[in-house]
Amino acid sequence: MSYEKAVFPGSFDPITIGHLDIVKRGIKIFDEIIIAIGDNTDKNICSQKKKE
């Protein structure tokens, strides 16, 4: 039996219900999920930061 590993990369800025749904579904499929958070300087600032 093989060990199944997945990598889920993204800036997650902001994290959404869709992101969480992908992780929840992935937990049922893979033995391990690595969530790789990156910094995307080309992306607009998140709506929360805009409100401030």
N, CA, C and O atoms as a Maestro MAE file, in Angstrom:
{
 s_m_m2io_version
 :::
 2.0.0
}

f_m_ct {
 s_m_title
 :::
 protein
 m_atom[208] {
  # First column is atom index #
  i_m_mmod_type
  r_m_x_coord
  r_m_y_coord
  r_m_z_coord
  i_m_residue_number
  s_m_chain_name
  s_m_pdb_residue_name
  s_m_pdb_atom_name
  i_m_atomic_number
  :::
  1 25 0.845 -1.182 0.000 1 A "MET " " N  " 7
  2 3 0.000 0.000 0.000 1 A "MET " " CA " 6
  3 2 0.889 1.243 0.000 1 A "MET " " C  " 6
  4 15 1.854 1.317 0.760 1 A "MET " " O  " 8
  5 25 0.568 2.206 -0.840 2 A "SER " " N  " 7
  6 3 1.389 3.410 -0.951 2 A "SER " " CA " 6
  7 2 0.848 4.532 -0.066 2 A "SER " " C  " 6
  8 15 -0.334 4.582 0.275 2 A "SER " " O  " 8
  9 25 1.753 5.415 0.284 3 A "TYR " " N  " 7
  10 3 1.417 6.584 1.100 3 A "TYR " " CA " 6
  11 2 1.126 7.727 0.143 3 A "TYR " " C  " 6
  12 15 1.995 8.118 -0.637 3 A "TYR " " O  " 8
  13 25 -0.074 8.261 0.192 4 A "GLU " " N  " 7
  14 3 -0.503 9.317 -0.730 4 A "GLU " " CA " 6
  15 2 -0.375 10.681 -0.067 4 A "GLU " " C  " 6
  16 15 -0.946 10.927 0.996 4 A "GLU " " O  " 8
  17 25 0.386 11.566 -0.713 5 A "LYS " " N  " 7
  18 3 0.623 12.906 -0.188 5 A "LYS " " CA " 6
  19 2 0.161 13.928 -1.228 5 A "LYS " " C  " 6
  20 15 0.366 13.730 -2.426 5 A "LYS " " O  " 8
  21 25 -0.464 15.023 -0.773 6 A "ALA " " N  " 7
  22 3 -0.908 16.094 -1.671 6 A "ALA " " CA " 6
  23 2 -0.336 17.419 -1.195 6 A "ALA " " C  " 6
  24 15 -0.119 17.626 -0.001 6 A "ALA " " O  " 8
  25 25 -0.094 18.316 -2.151 7 A "VAL " " N  " 7
  26 3 0.351 19.670 -1.837 7 A "VAL " " CA " 6
  27 2 -0.714 20.629 -2.352 7 A "VAL " " C  " 6
  28 15 -1.118 20.554 -3.513 7 A "VAL " " O  " 8
  29 25 -1.165 21.528 -1.489 8 A "PHE " " N  " 7
  30 3 -2.180 22.517 -1.841 8 A "PHE " " CA " 6
  31 2 -1.548 23.900 -1.686 8 A "PHE " " C  " 6
  32 15 -1.547 24.457 -0.588 8 A "PHE " " O  " 8
  33 25 -1.009 24.464 -2.779 9 A "PRO " " N  " 7
  34 3 -0.367 25.772 -2.694 9 A "PRO " " CA " 6
  35 2 -1.340 26.919 -2.920 9 A "PRO " " C  " 6
  36 15 -2.341 26.764 -3.620 9 A "PRO " " O  " 8
  37 25 -1.046 28.060 -2.331 10 A "GLY " " N  " 7
  38 3 -1.861 29.251 -2.553 10 A "GLY " " CA " 6
  39 2 -1.432 30.371 -1.635 10 A "GLY " " C  " 6
  40 15 -0.648 30.174 -0.707 10 A "GLY " " O  " 8
  41 25 -1.964 31.562 -1.912 11 A "SER " " N  " 7
  42 3 -1.690 32.688 -1.014 11 A "SER " " CA " 6
  43 2 -2.743 32.754 0.094 11 A "SER " " C  " 6
  44 15 -2.488 33.306 1.164 11 A "SER " " O  " 8
  45 25 -3.923 32.190 -0.164 12 A "PHE " " N  " 7
  46 3 -5.002 32.111 0.823 12 A "PHE " " CA " 6
  47 2 -5.262 33.470 1.480 12 A "PHE " " C  " 6
  48 15 -5.415 33.570 2.697 12 A "PHE " " O  " 8
  49 25 -5.307 34.498 0.658 13 A "ASP " " N  " 7
  50 3 -5.492 35.865 1.151 13 A "ASP " " CA " 6
  51 2 -6.692 36.498 0.469 13 A "ASP " " C  " 6
  52 15 -6.563 37.137 -0.575 13 A "ASP " " O  " 8
  53 25 -7.836 36.319 1.059 14 A "PRO " " N  " 7
  54 3 -8.164 35.666 2.329 14 A "PRO " " CA " 6
  55 2 -8.477 34.186 2.106 14 A "PRO " " C  " 6
  56 15 -8.778 33.766 0.989 14 A "PRO " " O  " 8
  57 25 -8.403 33.419 3.166 15 A "ILE " " N  " 7
  58 3 -8.826 32.019 3.080 15 A "ILE " " CA " 6
  59 2 -10.347 32.011 2.921 15 A "ILE " " C  " 6
  60 15 -11.049 32.811 3.539 15 A "ILE " " O  " 8
  61 25 -10.841 31.110 2.097 16 A "THR " " N  " 7
  62 3 -12.273 31.085 1.805 16 A "THR " " CA " 6
  63 2 -12.890 29.748 2.189 16 A "THR " " C  " 6
  64 15 -12.185 28.791 2.507 16 A "THR " " O  " 8
  65 25 -14.200 29.698 2.155 17 A "ILE " " N  " 7
  66 3 -14.918 28.442 2.397 17 A "ILE " " CA " 6
  67 2 -14.500 27.411 1.353 17 A "ILE " " C  " 6
  68 15 -14.411 26.220 1.653 17 A "ILE " " O  " 8
  69 25 -14.245 27.868 0.133 18 A "GLY " " N  " 7
  70 3 -13.795 26.966 -0.930 18 A "GLY " " CA " 6
  71 2 -12.455 26.323 -0.618 18 A "GLY " " C  " 6
  72 15 -12.266 25.132 -0.866 18 A "GLY " " O  " 8
  73 25 -11.520 27.103 -0.075 19 A "HIS " " N  " 7
  74 3 -10.225 26.548 0.326 19 A "HIS " " CA " 6
  75 2 -10.421 25.461 1.385 19 A "HIS " " C  " 6
  76 15 -9.850 24.374 1.290 19 A "HIS " " O  " 8
  77 25 -11.232 25.771 2.389 20 A "LEU " " N  " 7
  78 3 -11.472 24.813 3.473 20 A "LEU " " CA " 6
  79 2 -12.162 23.558 2.957 20 A "LEU " " C  " 6
  80 15 -11.872 22.456 3.421 20 A "LEU " " O  " 8
  81 25 -13.066 23.716 2.006 21 A "ASP " " N  " 7
  82 3 -13.769 22.572 1.428 21 A "ASP " " CA " 6
  83 2 -12.796 21.648 0.701 21 A "ASP " " C  " 6
  84 15 -12.902 20.426 0.810 21 A "ASP " " O  " 8
  85 25 -11.857 22.218 -0.033 22 A "ILE " " N  " 7
  86 3 -10.860 21.403 -0.736 22 A "ILE " " CA " 6
  87 2 -10.038 20.593 0.261 22 A "ILE " " C  " 6
  88 15 -9.778 19.412 0.034 22 A "ILE " " O  " 8
  89 25 -9.628 21.218 1.364 23 A "VAL " " N  " 7
  90 3 -8.849 20.508 2.381 23 A "VAL " " CA " 6
  91 2 -9.685 19.401 3.022 23 A "VAL " " C  " 6
  92 15 -9.196 18.286 3.199 23 A "VAL " " O  " 8
  93 25 -10.935 19.695 3.371 24 A "LYS " " N  " 7
  94 3 -11.803 18.684 3.992 24 A "LYS " " CA " 6
  95 2 -12.001 17.484 3.075 24 A "LYS " " C  " 6
  96 15 -11.975 16.342 3.534 24 A "LYS " " O  " 8
  97 25 -12.201 17.737 1.773 25 A "ARG " " N  " 7
  98 3 -12.369 16.629 0.831 25 A "ARG " " CA " 6
  99 2 -11.053 15.884 0.629 25 A "ARG " " C  " 6
  100 15 -11.043 14.663 0.472 25 A "ARG " " O  " 8
  101 25 -9.942 16.625 0.633 26 A "GLY " " N  " 7
  102 3 -8.636 16.008 0.448 26 A "GLY " " CA " 6
  103 2 -8.243 15.090 1.588 26 A "GLY " " C  " 6
  104 15 -7.566 14.084 1.372 26 A "GLY " " O  " 8
  105 25 -8.662 15.426 2.803 27 A "ILE " " N  " 7
  106 3 -8.356 14.595 3.973 27 A "ILE " " CA " 6
  107 2 -8.908 13.181 3.795 27 A "ILE " " C  " 6
  108 15 -8.314 12.213 4.271 27 A "ILE " " O  " 8
  109 25 -10.032 13.068 3.118 28 A "LYS " " N  " 7
  110 3 -10.657 11.757 2.896 28 A "LYS " " CA " 6
  111 2 -9.938 10.951 1.815 28 A "LYS " " C  " 6
  112 15 -10.093 9.732 1.745 28 A "LYS " " O  " 8
  113 25 -9.152 11.625 0.974 29 A "ILE " " N  " 7
  114 3 -8.501 10.970 -0.161 29 A "ILE " " CA " 6
  115 2 -7.024 10.681 0.097 29 A "ILE " " C  " 6
  116 15 -6.521 9.627 -0.292 29 A "ILE " " O  " 8
  117 25 -6.326 11.613 0.752 30 A "PHE " " N  " 7
  118 3 -4.881 11.522 0.924 30 A "PHE " " CA " 6
  119 2 -4.505 11.217 2.368 30 A "PHE " " C  " 6
  120 15 -5.259 11.507 3.297 30 A "PHE " " O  " 8
  121 25 -3.325 10.628 2.537 31 A "ASP " " N  " 7
  122 3 -2.799 10.345 3.869 31 A "ASP " " CA " 6
  123 2 -2.240 11.608 4.525 31 A "ASP " " C  " 6
  124 15 -2.259 11.748 5.748 31 A "ASP " " O  " 8
  125 25 -1.750 12.511 3.701 32 A "GLU " " N  " 7
  126 3 -1.152 13.750 4.209 32 A "GLU " " CA " 6
  127 2 -1.425 14.871 3.213 32 A "GLU " " C  " 6
  128 15 -1.341 14.663 2.002 32 A "GLU " " O  " 8
  129 25 -1.751 16.061 3.722 33 A "ILE " " N  " 7
  130 3 -1.918 17.242 2.884 33 A "ILE " " CA " 6
  131 2 -0.978 18.324 3.408 33 A "ILE " " C  " 6
  132 15 -1.025 18.698 4.580 33 A "ILE " " O  " 8
  133 25 -0.133 18.810 2.521 34 A "ILE " " N  " 7
  134 3 0.762 19.911 2.855 34 A "ILE " " CA " 6
  135 2 0.131 21.180 2.297 34 A "ILE " " C  " 6
  136 15 -0.100 21.284 1.092 34 A "ILE " " O  " 8
  137 25 -0.144 22.131 3.158 35 A "ILE " " N  " 7
  138 3 -0.709 23.411 2.730 35 A "ILE " " CA " 6
  139 2 0.455 24.394 2.652 35 A "ILE " " C  " 6
  140 15 1.024 24.796 3.667 35 A "ILE " " O  " 8
  141 25 0.792 24.770 1.416 36 A "ALA " " N  " 7
  142 3 1.942 25.640 1.167 36 A "ALA " " CA " 6
  143 2 1.450 27.066 0.957 36 A "ALA " " C  " 6
  144 15 0.856 27.382 -0.073 36 A "ALA " " O  " 8
  145 25 1.702 27.918 1.937 37 A "ILE " " N  " 7
  146 3 1.243 29.304 1.877 37 A "ILE " " CA " 6
  147 2 2.354 30.165 1.296 37 A "ILE " " C  " 6
  148 15 3.467 30.224 1.819 37 A "ILE " " O  " 8
  149 25 2.015 30.832 0.194 38 A "GLY " " N  " 7
  150 3 2.982 31.694 -0.471 38 A "GLY " " CA " 6
  151 2 2.544 33.143 -0.415 38 A "GLY " " C  " 6
  152 15 1.394 33.450 -0.100 38 A "GLY " " O  " 8
  153 25 3.470 34.020 -0.721 39 A "ASP " " N  " 7
  154 3 3.199 35.451 -0.744 39 A "ASP " " CA " 6
  155 2 3.140 35.895 -2.198 39 A "ASP " " C  " 6
  156 15 4.142 35.826 -2.910 39 A "ASP " " O  " 8
  157 25 1.988 36.344 -2.637 40 A "ASN " " N  " 7
  158 3 1.804 36.811 -4.002 40 A "ASN " " CA " 6
  159 2 1.766 38.336 -3.978 40 A "ASN " " C  " 6
  160 15 0.722 38.928 -3.703 40 A "ASN " " O  " 8
  161 25 2.889 38.965 -4.263 41 A "THR " " N  " 7
  162 3 2.968 40.424 -4.200 41 A "THR " " CA " 6
  163 2 2.205 41.097 -5.334 41 A "THR " " C  " 6
  164 15 1.914 42.291 -5.258 41 A "THR " " O  " 8
  165 25 1.878 40.344 -6.388 42 A "ASP " " N  " 7
  166 3 1.112 40.901 -7.506 42 A "ASP " " CA " 6
  167 2 -0.386 40.917 -7.233 42 A "ASP " " C  " 6
  168 15 -1.142 41.561 -7.960 42 A "ASP " " O  " 8
  169 25 -0.818 40.216 -6.194 43 A "LYS " " N  " 7
  170 3 -2.239 40.118 -5.877 43 A "LYS " " CA " 6
  171 2 -2.681 41.355 -5.096 43 A "LYS " " C  " 6
  172 15 -1.934 41.877 -4.268 43 A "LYS " " O  " 8
  173 25 -3.896 41.816 -5.367 44 A "ASN " " N  " 7
  174 3 -4.454 42.943 -4.618 44 A "ASN " " CA " 6
  175 2 -4.593 42.576 -3.154 44 A "ASN " " C  " 6
  176 15 -4.763 41.405 -2.815 44 A "ASN " " O  " 8
  177 25 -4.520 43.581 -2.279 45 A "ILE " " N  " 7
  178 3 -4.683 43.307 -0.854 45 A "ILE " " CA " 6
  179 2 -6.097 42.803 -0.589 45 A "ILE " " C  " 6
  180 15 -7.035 43.139 -1.311 45 A "ILE " " O  " 8
  181 25 -6.236 42.000 0.445 46 A "CYS " " N  " 7
  182 3 -7.538 41.398 0.737 46 A "CYS " " CA " 6
  183 2 -8.553 42.452 1.176 46 A "CYS " " C  " 6
  184 15 -8.188 43.551 1.592 46 A "CYS " " O  " 8
  185 25 -9.805 42.103 1.076 47 A "SER " " N  " 7
  186 3 -10.880 43.047 1.382 47 A "SER " " CA " 6
  187 2 -10.836 43.524 2.830 47 A "SER " " C  " 6
  188 15 -11.215 44.662 3.108 47 A "SER " " O  " 8
  189 25 -10.383 42.686 3.755 48 A "GLN " " N  " 7
  190 3 -10.291 43.083 5.159 48 A "GLN " " CA " 6
  191 2 -9.299 44.239 5.312 48 A "GLN " " C  " 6
  192 15 -9.567 45.191 6.045 48 A "GLN " " O  " 8
  193 25 -8.163 44.160 4.630 49 A "LYS " " N  " 7
  194 3 -7.166 45.219 4.723 49 A "LYS " " CA " 6
  195 2 -7.679 46.497 4.078 49 A "LYS " " C  " 6
  196 15 -7.335 47.592 4.522 49 A "LYS " " O  " 8
  197 25 -8.500 46.375 3.032 50 A "LYS " " N  " 7
  198 3 -9.051 47.545 2.364 50 A "LYS " " CA " 6
  199 2 -9.976 48.329 3.287 50 A "LYS " " C  " 6
  200 15 -10.048 49.555 3.203 50 A "LYS " " O  " 8
  201 25 -10.697 47.613 4.183 51 A "LYS " " N  " 7
  202 3 -11.654 48.248 5.083 51 A "LYS " " CA " 6
  203 2 -10.959 49.111 6.123 51 A "LYS " " C  " 6
  204 15 -11.538 50.083 6.610 51 A "LYS " " O  " 8
  205 25 -9.721 48.767 6.469 52 A "GLU " " N  " 7
  206 3 -8.986 49.471 7.533 52 A "GLU " " CA " 6
  207 2 -8.520 50.801 7.125 52 A "GLU " " C  " 6
  208 15 -7.890 51.504 7.916 52 A "GLU " " O  " 8
  :::
 }
 m_bond[207] {
  # First column is bond index #
  i_m_from
  i_m_to
  i_m_order
  :::
  1 1 2 1
  2 2 3 1
  3 3 4 2
  4 3 5 1
  5 5 6 1
  6 6 7 1
  7 7 8 2
  8 7 9 1
  9 9 10 1
  10 10 11 1
  11 11 12 2
  12 11 13 1
  13 13 14 1
  14 14 15 1
  15 15 16 2
  16 15 17 1
  17 17 18 1
  18 18 19 1
  19 19 20 2
  20 19 21 1
  21 21 22 1
  22 22 23 1
  23 23 24 2
  24 23 25 1
  25 25 26 1
  26 26 27 1
  27 27 28 2
  28 27 29 1
  29 29 30 1
  30 30 31 1
  31 31 32 2
  32 31 33 1
  33 33 34 1
  34 34 35 1
  35 35 36 2
  36 35 37 1
  37 37 38 1
  38 38 39 1
  39 39 40 2
  40 39 41 1
  41 41 42 1
  42 42 43 1
  43 43 44 2
  44 43 45 1
  45 45 46 1
  46 46 47 1
  47 47 48 2
  48 47 49 1
  49 49 50 1
  50 50 51 1
  51 51 52 2
  52 51 53 1
  53 53 54 1
  54 54 55 1
  55 55 56 2
  56 55 57 1
  57 57 58 1
  58 58 59 1
  59 59 60 2
  60 59 61 1
  61 61 62 1
  62 62 63 1
  63 63 64 2
  64 63 65 1
  65 65 66 1
  66 66 67 1
  67 67 68 2
  68 67 69 1
  69 69 70 1
  70 70 71 1
  71 71 72 2
  72 71 73 1
  73 73 74 1
  74 74 75 1
  75 75 76 2
  76 75 77 1
  77 77 78 1
  78 78 79 1
  79 79 80 2
  80 79 81 1
  81 81 82 1
  82 82 83 1
  83 83 84 2
  84 83 85 1
  85 85 86 1
  86 86 87 1
  87 87 88 2
  88 87 89 1
  89 89 90 1
  90 90 91 1
  91 91 92 2
  92 91 93 1
  93 93 94 1
  94 94 95 1
  95 95 96 2
  96 95 97 1
  97 97 98 1
  98 98 99 1
  99 99 100 2
  100 99 101 1
  101 101 102 1
  102 102 103 1
  103 103 104 2
  104 103 105 1
  105 105 106 1
  106 106 107 1
  107 107 108 2
  108 107 109 1
  109 109 110 1
  110 110 111 1
  111 111 112 2
  112 111 113 1
  113 113 114 1
  114 114 115 1
  115 115 116 2
  116 115 117 1
  117 117 118 1
  118 118 119 1
  119 119 120 2
  120 119 121 1
  121 121 122 1
  122 122 123 1
  123 123 124 2
  124 123 125 1
  125 125 126 1
  126 126 127 1
  127 127 128 2
  128 127 129 1
  129 129 130 1
  130 130 131 1
  131 131 132 2
  132 131 133 1
  133 133 134 1
  134 134 135 1
  135 135 136 2
  136 135 137 1
  137 137 138 1
  138 138 139 1
  139 139 140 2
  140 139 141 1
  141 141 142 1
  142 142 143 1
  143 143 144 2
  144 143 145 1
  145 145 146 1
  146 146 147 1
  147 147 148 2
  148 147 149 1
  149 149 150 1
  150 150 151 1
  151 151 152 2
  152 151 153 1
  153 153 154 1
  154 154 155 1
  155 155 156 2
  156 155 157 1
  157 157 158 1
  158 158 159 1
  159 159 160 2
  160 159 161 1
  161 161 162 1
  162 162 163 1
  163 163 164 2
  164 163 165 1
  165 165 166 1
  166 166 167 1
  167 167 168 2
  168 167 169 1
  169 169 170 1
  170 170 171 1
  171 171 172 2
  172 171 173 1
  173 173 174 1
  174 174 175 1
  175 175 176 2
  176 175 177 1
  177 177 178 1
  178 178 179 1
  179 179 180 2
  180 179 181 1
  181 181 182 1
  182 182 183 1
  183 183 184 2
  184 183 185 1
  185 185 186 1
  186 186 187 1
  187 187 188 2
  188 187 189 1
  189 189 190 1
  190 190 191 1
  191 191 192 2
  192 191 193 1
  193 193 194 1
  194 194 195 1
  195 195 196 2
  196 195 197 1
  197 197 198 1
  198 198 199 1
  199 199 200 2
  200 199 201 1
  201 201 202 1
  202 202 203 1
  203 203 204 2
  204 203 205 1
  205 205 206 1
  206 206 207 1
  207 207 208 2
  :::
 }
}
